[in-house]
Amino acid sequence: MTETPQTPVRRMRRAERREQILDAATRAFARAGYAATSLDDVAAEAELTRAMLYRHFESKADLYRAVLDRACLRLGQATGESGDYDDHTIPALLGAAAADPDGFRLLFHHAAREPEFRDLIDSITAASAEIARRNLARRIPAGQWLEWASHLIPPLTIEAVIAWLDAGRPDPEQAAARIGQAIAGVIAAAQPAQ
């Protein structure tokens, strides 16, 4: 009887395993959100045991926070963190959403509905409004309409990107221009009456 040689099992380094878990958790949480996703769901998605998850994350909340933090980091890297809007901002946002649609949806759709993680979304919302206010102040006179536009444009843009993802990413070359047209409409509406 001949023995067949066994293929050695390649063990992942800790950082690689953590990324594998974060990828799987992002997919699992994006399907149903935080509350409806169990650690067993994440373990099954990652093809690991629940015990292996606990070697990397203390709890489901710890894992979810790590997924959201990674999504924020990726978004910041893709769009730049200068705080200035230019012709590349919307295409970069679309590119970030296309590269990590589950992470984008988690951050702006699911996490916004999870009270335990609301602080992260509230800080993103406040920072986005402040950046918008700073950039729009060049085009809209100071006052209530500037405040209105600075609070409307960031969520309008995010919802437009999510709708674009949900619609199957139609016409990616024109998507940024179309979102830009919607933003231009808000800017025009915020101008003083003539």
N, C-alpha and C positions, 0 to 999 in steps of 0.2 A: 504494500500500500504506500503510495507516494503522498507526501504532504504537500499541499499547495502553500506557497509562501504567502504570508499575510502582508497586505499593504499596510505600512505604518500609518497610523492616524495622525494627521497634522493638527496639532493643538494651536488654537488661535492665541495670539498675545492678548493681554487684558484690554488694551485700547481697541483692537480689532473686534473683540467680542462685544465690548460696550457699544461700538458703532452698529454692529449687527442687531443688537437688542434695540437700540434707538430707532433704527430703520423699521424693524418689525413693529415696535410700539407705535410709531407714527402711523403706519398703515392700519393697525388694529384700532387705535383711538379715532382715526379719521372716519372709520366706518360708522361708529355709533356714539362717539364722544366719551368723555371721562367716566361718567356715572354708569353707563351701560356696558363698559368694557372691563372685564375682569383680568387679573394677572394670569389666569389660566388661558384666556384668549390671547394675551400677548405671548405667553410661553409657546402656545400652539403655533402662532404666526412665526415665531423665531425658531421653531423646531428645537426647543430647549425645555428643560425641566423648570418648574417654578423655583426650585432651590437655586438653580443657576442665576435666575433673575435677582434673587436676594443676595447673591455674591457681589452684585454690581449696584443694586439700588435697595435702600432700606424699606421702601414702601411703594405702593402704587402712586401715591401723590408725589413722591420723590422722582419716580420714573417719568411721570407726566410733566413735572416741572422741567426736568432735563430735556424732554422732547420739545417743549415750548422754548426753552432757552436756546437750544440748537437752531430752531426755526428762526428765532429773532436774529441770532448771529449770522445765519446764512442770508437772511433778508438784508441785513445791514451791509454785509460784504458785497452783495450783488448790486445794491442800489447806491452804495457810497454813503458815508456818514457825515458828509460836509454840512448837511442841513440846507443846501441851496438846491432849488429846483431849476432844471434846465431841460433842453431838448432830449436828454438821455434818461431822465428820471422815469418817465412812464414806460419806455421800452425796457429799462432795467427791471422795473417792477413786474412787468409781464414775463420777462425772462426768468426772474426768481420764482414766480408762481408756476411757470411751465416746468422748471427744473425740479421743484419740490411741491407739487400740487397738494399733497396730503398735509405737509407741514404748513403751507399757506392757509388751507382751510381750517386746520386745527387752531392756528393762531387767531384768525379773524372771524371764524364762524363758531366753532365749538367752545373754545376757551372763553369767549365773550358771554357764554351762557352758563358757565360753571362758577358759582359764587366763590369757591375756594381759590380760584385763580384770577379773579376779577381785578386784583391789584395790578397784575402785569398788563392787562388790557387797558385799564384806566391810565397807567403811566404812558403806554404807547399812544393812546388817544390824546392825552394832554400834550405830549411832545409833538405829535403830528399837528395839532391845532396851533401850537406856538411857532413851529416851522412854517406852516402855511401863512400865519399872520405876518411873520417877518417878510416872507416872499411876496405876499399879496399887497403889502403896504406900499410897494412901488407902483401899484396899478389901481388901487382902490383907496379913496380918502379915509382917514381915520374916522372911526365912529361905529355905530351899530351894524352897518352893512358890511364893514370889514370883519367884524366879529362873526356875523352870520356866515359869510363866505369861508372864513378860516375854520369854522366848525363843520361846514357842509362839505367842502371839497375833499378832505381826507377820507371820510367814510364813503362818499360817492365814488371815489377812485377805487377803493378797496372792493366795494360791492360790484363795480363795473368789471374788475379783474376776476372776481369769483364768478360772476355771470358769464364772462368769456370762457373761463375754464369749464363751467357747467354746460355751456353750449357746444363744447367740443373744440374749443380754440379756433374759431373761424377766422380766416383771413389774417394770420398773424402779422403780415406786413402792414395792414391797415388798422389793426386794433388800437395801437397807440394813438394814431391820429383821431380815431373816432372817440376814444376816451378823452383826448385833448379837446375835442369839440364840445363835449358835455361840460368840461371844466370851463371852457371859454364862455359857455352859456351862463354859468353861475357868475363868473366875473362880470359879464355884461349886465346881468340882472342886479348886481351889487353897485353899479355905477349910479351916481346921482341923477335924478330925473332931470331931463333937459327942458 
